[in-house]
Amino acid sequence: MPMLTLYQVDAFTDRPFAGNPAAVCPLDAWLPDPTLQAIAAENNLSETAFLVPETGDADYALRWFTPTVEVPLCGHATLASGFVLMNCLGHTRDTIRFASKSGPLAVSREGTRLVLNFPSRPPQPRADTAAFAEALGAAPTALLSHGMALAVFESEAEVAALRPDVAAVAALDCDGVIATAPGRARDFVSRYFAPHAGIDEDPVTGSAHCVLAPYWAERLGKAELSARQISARGGELTCRLEGERVHIGGDCALYLEGRIHVPD
């Protein structure tokens, strides 16, 4: 019975038991997709990242699975993968490049922080506000989308008070719903609901900031932003918009290192 090394890392936090936990599983070669999905389901975290050494322009190929589906992009598990490579597996380079279903990605050291290099996804207005208001239990002042829907509220307190109808959110025509508002101590705050992918509420969502950063950069007239995702666990992020890319920074804390037994 083969054994694989597994790391569990809390991303977008500098301490365990906060941020968003991700499992990271380095592989020598890809396992069958049903096995990857079964491992992610067994881990029962919002995402499990699998990485395989790559040749050419990327250092590793990277894939992400929720407990129920493979997803095309995941920020916190990419940040966690960079952390594992740099802090547990001896990689000394300041930048690690990944090939993914969302194109080339990277994790870099910038001082004491790790920073994701992700695509910017500026959201566009959409008109079906009523369905989102019913699903979220409150009416947003604006509704936009770029894959993920972006529901904008007036205050941090409104976002914190949301108690969405999970089944209604899952039925919406979008890749989950981001709720956002100006922050009291940060440029903006957010929450992210993704029941369609088996995640009622994600603790901290790096990929959501591909949509959030261009929206708030335009609204606030600044390219560097501070952000907090106000889930129960909570997480801190920085965002820097550079053309068609978003640099999303955060800390990581190692929680667990172990081995898993995979049936032949």
MITORKOL-187992 format. One record per residue: residue in one letter; y, z, x of N, C-alpha, C, CB in turn. Coordinates in steps of 0.1 Angstrom, whole numbers, padded with zeros to 4 digits, always signed. Last residue first. Glycine has a CB too. Layout:
N
AYZXYZXYZXYZX
...
//
This chain:
264
D+0003-0034-0038+0000-0047-0032+0001-0057-0044-0014-0047-0025
P+0029-0012-0048+0016-0017-0049+0015-0031-0043+0011-0017-0064
V+0049+0007-0026+0049-0005-0035+0035-0010-0036+0059-0016-0030
H+0065+0036-0022+0052+0030-0021+0051+0019-0031+0041+0040-0023
I+0094+0044-0003+0088+0042-0016+0075+0034-0013+0097+0034-0026
R+0111+0070+0015+0102+0058+0015+0096+0057+0001+0091+0059+0026
G+0145+0079+0021+0131+0082+0018+0123+0069+0019+0129+0088+0005
E+0175+0096+0019+0168+0086+0026+0153+0089+0025+0172+0086+0042
L+0205+0104+0000+0190+0104+0002+0185+0093+0011+0184+0103-0012
Y+0233+0103+0003+0227+0114-0005+0212+0115-0001+0228+0111-0020
L+0262+0095+0021+0247+0094+0020+0241+0106+0013+0241+0092+0034
A+0291+0083+0007+0284+0095+0012+0269+0093+0010+0289+0108+0004
C+0320+0063+0013+0306+0064+0009+0301+0077+0014+0298+0052+0014
D+0353+0050+0003+0344+0058+0011+0330+0058+0005+0349+0073+0013
G+0370+0018+0000+0365+0031-0005+0356+0038+0005+0357+0029-0018
G+0387-0012-0011+0383-0002-0001+0378+0011-0008+0395+0002+0008
I+0387-0045-0015+0385-0033-0023+0380-0022-0013+0376-0036-0035
H+0405-0073-0015+0400-0064-0006+0399-0050-0012+0408-0064+0008
V+0401-0104-0030+0405-0090-0032+0398-0082-0022+0403-0086-0047
R+0413-0138-0027+0404-0127-0024+0410-0114-0027+0400-0128-0009
E+0431-0158-0029+0420-0159-0039+0410-0148-0036+0414-0172-0038
G+0457-0139-0017+0453-0152-0022+0442-0151-0032+0449-0161-0010
E+0449-0108-0016+0453-0118-0005+0448-0131-0010+0447-0114+0009
L+0454-0075-0027+0452-0089-0031+0458-0098-0020+0460-0092-0044
R+0437-0046-0023+0447-0055-0017+0444-0069-0020+0447-0052-0001
C+0430-0014-0035+0429-0029-0037+0440-0036-0030+0429-0032-0052
T+0410+0015-0032+0423+0008-0029+0420-0007-0031+0427+0011-0015
L+0396+0041-0053+0396+0028-0047+0410+0024-0043+0390+0017-0056
E+0375+0068-0063+0388+0063-0058+0386+0050-0050+0394+0074-0048
G+0359+0080-0093+0359+0074-0079+0372+0068-0076+0349+0062-0079
G+0337+0099-0115+0350+0095-0110+0349+0088-0096+0359+0107-0109
R+0319+0110-0133+0318+0113-0119+0331+0109-0111+0306+0104-0113
A+0329+0102-0158+0326+0116-0156+0325+0119-0141+0313+0120-0163
S+0356+0078-0149+0343+0082-0156+0341+0097-0153+0331+0073-0150
I+0380+0066-0141+0380+0079-0146+0367+0082-0155+0392+0082-0154
Q+0387+0052-0111+0379+0050-0122+0376+0064-0128+0366+0042-0119
R+0419+0046-0097+0408+0056-0099+0401+0051-0112+0414+0070-0101
A+0438+0030-0071+0431+0030-0084+0421+0041-0084+0424+0016-0086
S+0466+0014-0056+0457+0025-0057+0451+0026-0070+0464+0039-0053
L+0474-0017-0041+0473-0009-0053+0463+0003-0050+0469-0017-0065
E+0493-0044-0029+0485-0032-0026+0486-0022-0036+0489-0027-0012
A+0511-0061-0041+0498-0067-0037+0488-0056-0032+0500-0076-0025
K+0532-0059-0070+0528-0054-0056+0514-0059-0053+0529-0039-0056
G+0540-0062-0096+0548-0068-0086+0545-0063-0072+0562-0068-0089
L+0527-0052-0118+0535-0042-0111+0543-0049-0099+0526-0032-0105
R+0514-0075-0128+0522-0067-0137+0532-0058-0129+0513-0059-0146
E+0501-0086-0105+0511-0093-0112+0520-0085-0121+0505-0104-0121
A+0484-0064-0100+0493-0069-0089+0504-0077-0096+0485-0078-0079
W+0469-0062-0123+0479-0051-0120+0489-0056-0109+0472-0038-0116
Y+0454-0086-0122+0462-0082-0134+0473-0073-0130+0453-0076-0145
P+0441-0085-0097+0451-0095-0099+0460-0092-0112+0444-0108-0101
A+0425-0060-0101+0436-0061-0091+0445-0073-0093+0429-0064-0077
L+0407-0064-0123+0418-0055-0124+0429-0057-0114+0413-0041-0122
V+0389-0083-0113+0397-0086-0125+0409-0077-0126+0388-0085-0138
C+0378-0069-0092+0382-0084-0090+0390-0089-0101+0369-0092-0088
H+0372-0046-0103+0385-0046-0096+0388-0060-0091+0385-0037-0085
A+0346-0049-0111+0356-0049-0121+0370-0050-0115+0355-0036-0130
S+0332-0045-0087+0334-0059-0092+0344-0059-0103+0321-0065-0097
G+0331-0017-0085+0339-0025-0076+0342-0038-0081+0331-0026-0063
T+0331+0009-0106+0327-0005-0106+0336-0014-0097+0327-0011-0120
V+0316+0039-0113+0327+0033-0105+0323+0018-0102+0330+0040-0091
P+0298+0044-0135+0307+0054-0129+0319+0049-0122+0299+0063-0120
D+0295+0026-0165+0293+0026-0151+0303+0036-0144+0295+0012-0145
E+0280+0033-0195+0292+0034-0188+0289+0035-0173+0301+0046-0192
D+0255+0021-0201+0264+0024-0212+0278+0025-0206+0260+0037-0219
I+0237-0004-0189+0246+0006-0184+0256+0009-0194+0252+0002-0170
G+0222-0027-0196+0215-0014-0195+0223-0003-0189+0203-0016-0186
A+0239-0048-0200+0231-0048-0187+0224-0035-0185+0240-0050-0175
H+0252-0042-0223+0244-0054-0223+0235-0055-0210+0253-0066-0224
P+0268-0020-0217+0255-0017-0223+0246-0030-0223+0256-0012-0237
A+0291-0014-0199+0282-0026-0197+0268-0023-0204+0281-0029-0183
F+0323-0004-0194+0312-0002-0203+0304-0015-0202+0317+0001-0218
Y+0345+0013-0173+0338+0001-0175+0325+0003-0183+0335-0006-0162
R+0380+0024-0170+0366+0027-0173+0359+0013-0175+0364+0037-0185
S+0408+0031-0148+0399+0022-0156+0387+0029-0160+0396+0009-0149
V+0443+0032-0138+0430+0038-0140+0421+0028-0148+0431+0052-0146
F+0468+0024-0113+0461+0022-0126+0448+0029-0126+0459+0007-0128
D+0482+0038-0093+0488+0026-0099+0482+0023-0113+0488+0014-0090
R+0479+0073-0099+0475+0061-0092+0482+0050-0099+0459+0059-0093
A+0486+0094-0114+0488+0096-0100+0483+0084-0092+0479+0108-0096
R+0485+0082-0140+0495+0093-0137+0497+0095-0122+0490+0106-0144
G+0482+0046-0143+0477+0059-0140+0488+0069-0138+0468+0059-0127
P+0481+0022-0170+0488+0028-0159+0483+0042-0156+0503+0029-0161
A+0447+0013-0179+0461+0017-0183+0468+0021-0170+0460+0029-0193
T+0417-0002-0193+0426+0001-0182+0439+0005-0188+0427-0010-0172
A+0383-0010-0197+0395-0004-0203+0404+0001-0192+0391+0008-0213
I+0361-0037-0196+0370-0028-0188+0381-0023-0196+0375-0035-0175
V+0330-0045-0209+0344-0043-0212+0350-0033-0202+0346-0038-0226
G+0306-0072-0204+0310-0058-0204+0325-0057-0207+0307-0051-0191
D+0310-0101-0204+0302-0094-0195+0306-0079-0193+0302-0101-0181
C+0311-0111-0239+0317-0108-0226+0307-0101-0217+0330-0100-0227
D+0312-0108-0269+0310-0120-0261+0317-0118-0248+0315-0132-0269
L+0294-0078-0280+0306-0086-0278+0304-0098-0268+0317-0077-0272
A+0272-0062-0282+0272-0074-0290+0285-0083-0288+0272-0070-0305
A+0278-0039-0267+0268-0048-0262+0268-0062-0270+0254-0042-0264
V+0297-0027-0285+0301-0033-0272+0291-0043-0266+0304-0021-0262
A+0279-0019-0305+0290-0029-0308+0295-0035-0295+0301-0022-0316
A+0264+0000-0291+0258-0012-0297+0268-0023-0300+0250-0008-0310
V+0284+0019-0285+0277+0012-0274+0270-0001-0280+0266+0021-0268
D+0315+0025-0294+0302+0022-0301+0294+0013-0291+0304+0016-0315
P+0333+0046-0271+0330+0033-0277+0316+0034-0285+0329+0023-0267
R+0357+0066-0270+0343+0069-0273+0337+0056-0279+0341+0082-0282
L+0385+0073-0250+0377+0063-0256+0362+0068-0258+0377+0050-0248
A+0401+0090-0235+0397+0095-0248+0387+0085-0255+0408+0097-0257
A+0409+0077-0212+0400+0088-0211+0394+0092-0224+0407+0100-0205
V+0427+0059-0224+0415+0054-0218+0405+0065-0217+0418+0048-0204
E+0447+0077-0232+0440+0068-0242+0427+0063-0237+0449+0056-0246
A+0456+0087-0208+0449+0096-0218+0442+0088-0228+0460+0105-0225
E+0468+0066-0195+0456+0071-0190+0448+0080-0200+0458+0079-0177
S+0483+0043-0219+0483+0055-0211+0469+0059-0206+0488+0067-0220
E+0481+0018-0233+0494+0023-0228+0493+0035-0218+0502+0026-0240
F+0455-0005-0223+0460+0005-0231+0473+0010-0225+0450+0017-0233
V+0436-0035-0223+0448-0028-0217+0453-0018-0227+0459-0038-0212
A+0406-0047-0216+0413-0041-0227+0424-0032-0221+0404-0034-0237
L+0390-0074-0204+0399-0064-0199+0408-0060-0211+0408-0070-0188
A+0356-0085-0200+0368-0084-0208+0377-0072-0203+0364-0081-0223
M+0342-0105-0174+0344-0092-0180+0356-0092-0189+0345-0081-0169
G+0350-0134-0175+0337-0129-0175+0337-0115-0181+0331-0128-0160
H+0379-0124-0178+0374-0134-0168+0359-0130-0166+0382-0134-0154
S+0403-0117-0203+0390-0117-0198+0388-0127-0187+0380-0121-0209
L+0423-0094-0224+0422-0106-0215+0407-0106-0210+0431-0105-0202
L+0445-0079-0246+0431-0082-0243+0430-0095-0235+0423-0083-0256
A+0467-0052-0252+0465-0066-0247+0450-0067-0244+0473-0069-0235
T+0466-0028-0263+0478-0035-0265+0477-0049-0260+0489-0028-0257
P+0435-0020-0282+0443-0022-0269+0456-0029-0272+0435-0030-0259
A+0427+0004-0305+0432-0009-0304+0439-0011-0290+0441-0013-0315
A+0395+0021-0306+0410+0022-0304+0415+0008-0301+0414+0032-0293
G+0368+0018-0305+0374+0029-0313+0388+0031-0312+0367+0041-0310
L+0355-0003-0294+0360+0007-0285+0365+0019-0293+0372+0002-0276
A+0349-0019-0316+0338-0015-0307+0343-0003-0298+0334-0026-0298
E+0374-0024-0328+0364-0017-0335+0353-0012-0326+0358-0027-0345
A+0387-0037-0307+0393-0024-0312+0382-0016-0319+0405-0027-0321
F+0371-0060-0305+0371-0050-0294+0377-0037-0298+0380-0056-0282
A+0377-0072-0329+0364-0069-0326+0363-0058-0315+0355-0081-0322
A+0405-0076-0326+0400-0067-0337+0386-0063-0334+0401-0074-0350
T+0411-0095-0306+0414-0081-0304+0407-0072-0314+0428-0078-0304
D+0406-0123-0298+0398-0115-0307+0399-0100-0305+0383-0120-0306
A+0421-0137-0279+0427-0134-0291+0419-0125-0300+0431-0146-0299
R+0429-0134-0244+0420-0138-0254+0425-0132-0267+0405-0134-0251
P+0444-0143-0212+0444-0137-0225+0434-0143-0235+0458-0140-0232
Q+0424-0141-0182+0433-0149-0191+0433-0142-0205+0428-0163-0192
P+0423-0125-0149+0419-0127-0163+0429-0135-0171+0417-0113-0169
P+0414-0136-0117+0425-0133-0126+0421-0135-0141+0437-0142-0123
R+0395-0126-0095+0392-0132-0108+0403-0129-0118+0378-0127-0113
S+0388-0130-0060+0398-0126-0071+0395-0133-0084+0413-0128-0066
P+0358-0121-0043+0367-0131-0050+0376-0124-0060+0358-0141-0057
F+0360-0096-0016+0354-0102-0028+0363-0112-0034+0352-0091-0039
N+0353-0076+0008+0361-0089+0007+0354-0096-0004+0361-0097+0020
L+0355-0040+0010+0349-0052+0005+0358-0064+0005+0343-0050-0010
V+0357-0017+0035+0365-0025+0026+0357-0038+0023+0378-0030+0033
L+0355+0017+0044+0349+0004+0043+0356-0004+0033+0334+0006+0040
R+0376+0039+0065+0371+0033+0052+0363+0021+0054+0383+0031+0043
T+0387+0046+0088+0376+0054+0084+0370+0049+0071+0380+0069+0081
G+0396+0014+0098+0398+0029+0101+0386+0036+0096+0410+0034+0093
E+0377-0005+0082+0392-0005+0084+0395+0010+0086+0400-0012+0072
R+0349-0025+0084+0355-0012+0087+0370-0014+0089+0349-0006+0100
S+0338-0046+0057+0344-0044+0070+0349-0029+0072+0356-0053+0072
V+0317-0068+0041+0321-0054+0042+0326-0052+0056+0309-0044+0039
A+0318-0098+0022+0318-0091+0035+0322-0076+0032+0328-0097+0045
L+0304-0128+0008+0310-0115+0006+0310-0109+0020+0303-0106-0004
P+0301-0161-0005+0301-0152+0006+0309-0140+0003+0308-0160+0018
G+0287-0162-0040+0293-0168-0028+0293-0158-0016+0307-0173-0031
S+0273-0149-0059+0288-0150-0061+0295-0156-0049+0294-0137-0065
K+0248-0146-0049+0250-0155-0060+0265-0157-0064+0242-0150-0072
S+0254-0143-0013+0251-0138-0026+0252-0149-0037+0260-0126-0030
A+0254-0133+0020+0253-0144+0011+0248-0139-0002+0243-0155+0017
F+0276-0112+0039+0265-0113+0030+0266-0127+0023+0265-0102+0020
R+0285-0098+0070+0287-0109+0061+0274-0110+0052+0290-0122+0068
I+0303-0071+0083+0289-0076+0080+0291-0086+0069+0279-0065+0076
T+0324-0061+0109+0322-0068+0097+0308-0073+0095+0332-0080+0096
D+0321-0047+0133+0331-0042+0123+0330-0049+0110+0345-0043+0129
R+0288-0040+0146+0299-0050+0142+0308-0043+0132+0294-0063+0137
T+0266-0024+0148+0279-0020+0155+0290-0029+0152+0277-0019+0170
H+0240-0010+0131+0248-0022+0133+0262-0018+0137+0249-0030+0119
G+0222+0011+0126+0226+0008+0140+0235-0004+0142+0215+0007+0148
L+0214+0021+0102+0205+0011+0108+0211+0005+0121+0203-0001+0099
C+0233+0039+0093+0219+0043+0093+0210+0033+0101+0214+0044+0079
N+0258+0027+0094+0257+0042+0097+0242+0046+0098+0264+0050+0086
M+0257+0000+0088+0266+0005+0099+0263+0019+0103+0280+0004+0094
L+0239-0002+0067+0237-0010+0079+0245-0004+0090+0242-0024+0076
V+0250+0016+0048+0237+0018+0054+0235+0011+0067+0226+0014+0043
F+0276+0004+0043+0275+0017+0048+0261+0020+0055+0278+0028+0037
G+0267-0020+0031+0275-0020+0044+0274-0007+0051+0289-0025+0042
S+0256-0009+0008+0248-0017+0018+0254-0018+0031+0245-0031+0012
A+0278+0002-0005+0267+0011+0000+0258+0004+0010+0259+0016-0012
L+0292-0021-0011+0298-0012-0002+0287-0002+0004+0309-0003-0010
T+0273-0031-0028+0276-0039-0016+0283-0030-0006+0285-0051-0019
A+0273-0013-0048+0261-0014-0041+0263-0023-0028+0250-0020-0050
H+0299-0016-0058+0296-0003-0052+0283-0004-0044+0295+0007-0062
G+0300-0044-0067+0308-0039-0057+0303-0027-0050+0322-0036-0062
C+0281-0071-0075+0281-0057-0077+0289-0051-0065+0267-0050-0078
L+0270-0100-0093+0280-0094-0084+0280-0079-0086+0294-0100-0085
P+0251-0109-0110+0256-0118-0100+0265-0112-0090+0263-0130-0106
V+0221-0089-0116+0235-0092-0118+0240-0101-0107+0243-0079-0120
E+0190-0087-0133+0197-0090-0120+0211-0093-0124+0190-0101-0113
V+0183-0059-0156+0185-0073-0152+0191-0074-0138+0195-0079-0162
T+0176-0031-0159+0170-0041-0168+0172-0056-0164+0176-0039-0181
P+0187-0014-0140+0173-0011-0145+0167-0022-0154+0173+0002-0152
T+0202-0041-0120+0203-0029-0128+0189-0025-0132+0212-0031-0141
F+0202-0054-0087+0195-0053-0100+0199-0040-0107+0179-0054-0098
W+0213-0078-0064+0215-0066-0071+0208-0066-0084+0230-0063-0073
R+0211-0091-0030+0209-0092-0045+0210-0079-0051+0195-0099-0048
L+0219-0109-0001+0220-0097-0009+0219-0100-0024+0234-0090-0006
A+0212-0119+0032+0212-0122+0018+0211-0110+0010+0201-0132+0015
Y+0231-0113+0062+0221-0109+0052+0223-0116+0039+0221-0093+0050
D+0250-0127+0077+0241-0118+0084+0229-0114+0075+0248-0105+0088
A+0259-0162+0073+0257-0148+0068+0248-0140+0076+0252-0148+0053
D+0258-0186+0085+0271-0180+0083+0270-0166+0078+0279-0188+0073
G+0226-0183+0101+0237-0191+0097+0250-0183+0095+0234-0199+0085
T+0201-0162+0084+0206-0169+0095+0218-0178+0091+0195-0178+0102
E+0195-0129+0073+0198-0143+0070+0202-0149+0083+0210-0144+0060
P+0174-0102+0061+0182-0109+0072+0183-0123+0069+0175-0106+0085
V+0180-0090+0028+0171-0096+0037+0179-0103+0048+0162-0106+0030
L+0184-0063+0005+0190-0072+0015+0179-0077+0024+0201-0065+0022
F+0191-0051-0027+0181-0055-0018+0187-0065-0008+0169-0062-0026
A+0204-0024-0046+0207-0036-0038+0195-0038-0028+0220-0034-0029
T+0205-0013-0079+0197-0013-0066+0200-0025-0059+0182-0011-0069
E+0227+0003-0101+0223-0009-0093+0214-0005-0082+0235-0017-0088
S+0226+0026-0117+0233+0014-0123+0229+0002-0115+0248+0016-0123
L+0191+0037-0114+0205+0038-0111+0212+0025-0117+0208+0039-0096
N+0163+0037-0116+0171+0041-0128+0186+0044-0124+0165+0053-0135
N+0141+0033-0100+0153+0041-0094+0162+0046-0105+0161+0032-0085
E+0126+0018-0118+0121+0031-0113+0132+0039-0108+0110+0029-0103
A+0142-0005-0119+0140+0003-0131+0135+0017-0128+0129-0004-0140
A+0140-0014-0093+0153-0010-0098+0152-0002-0111+0162-0022-0101
I+0113-0019-0092+0118-0009-0083+0132-0004-0088+0120-0015-0068
A+0111-0040-0110+0104-0028-0113+0109-0016-0104+0089-0030-0110
Q+0127-0060-0098+0131-0054-0110+0124-0041-0113+0129-0064-0122
L+0110-0065-0076+0124-0060-0074+0129-0054-0086+0133-0072-0069
T+0087-0074-0090+0086-0062-0082+0100-0056-0079+0079-0065-0068
P+0097-0098-0102+0092-0087-0110+0091-0074-0103+0079-0090-0117
D+0103-0113-0077+0113-0108-0086+0109-0097-0095+0119-0119-0094
P+0084-0104-0048+0085-0112-0061+0096-0105-0070+0072-0112-0068
L+0105-0098-0019+0094-0095-0027+0095-0103-0040+0093-0080-0031
W+0118-0114+0009+0119-0111-0005+0105-0108-0011+0125-0123-0012
A+0115-0096+0040+0115-0108+0033+0115-0105+0018+0102-0117+0036
D+0122-0071+0049+0120-0082+0059+0120-0095+0053+0107-0079+0067
L+0148-0052+0033+0135-0059+0033+0135-0068+0045+0133-0066+0020
P+0165-0022+0023+0164-0033+0033+0150-0039+0033+0168-0029+0047
C+0179-0011-0005+0165-0013+0000+0165-0025+0010+0155-0015-0012
V+0198+0013-0019+0198+0002-0010+0185+0001-0003+0209+0004+0001
A+0212+0025-0049+0200+0025-0040+0202+0012-0032+0187+0025-0048
A+0242+0042-0056+0235+0030-0055+0223+0032-0046+0244+0019-0049
P+0264+0062-0076+0252+0061-0068+0245+0047-0068+0242+0072-0072
N+0298+0064-0075+0287+0057-0081+0275+0056-0072+0292+0042-0085
G+0315+0096-0074+0314+0081-0072+0303+0075-0080+0313+0078-0057
A+0295+0125-0066+0307+0118-0072+0305+0104-0070+0320+0124-0067
F+0275+0136-0051+0276+0140-0065+0288+0135-0072+0275+0155-0066
P+0290+0138-0018+0279+0135-0027+0282+0141-0041+0266+0142-0022
R+0322+0124-0009+0313+0135-0011+0302+0132-0020+0321+0148-0016
D+0341+0104-0011+0338+0110+0003+0329+0121+0002+0351+0114+0009
T+0335+0074-0030+0338+0088-0029+0335+0093-0015+0329+0096-0039
F+0324+0049-0032+0338+0051-0037+0341+0066-0039+0340+0044-0050
A+0290+0058-0037+0300+0049-0032+0313+0052-0039+0296+0034-0035
D+0263+0075-0025+0273+0076-0035+0286+0068-0030+0277+0091-0038
V+0231+0061-0019+0244+0063-0014+0254+0065-0025+0249+0052-0004
Q+0199+0062-0008+0207+0064-0020+0221+0069-0015+0201+0074-0031
Y+0175+0040+0006+0186+0049+0008+0194+0050-0006+0196+0044+0019
L+0142+0034+0016+0152+0034+0005+0162+0044+0008+0145+0037-0009
T+0117+0015+0031+0127+0025+0032+0138+0023+0021+0134+0024+0046
L+0084+0010+0018+0097+0005+0021+0107+0017+0022+0102-0005+0009
M+0050+0004+0024+0060+0014+0022+0074+0008+0026+0058+0027+0030
P+0021-0011+0008+0032-0011+0017+0043+0000+0014+0039-0025+0016
M-0012+0000+0009+0000+0000+0000+0012+0000+0009+0000+0012-0010
//
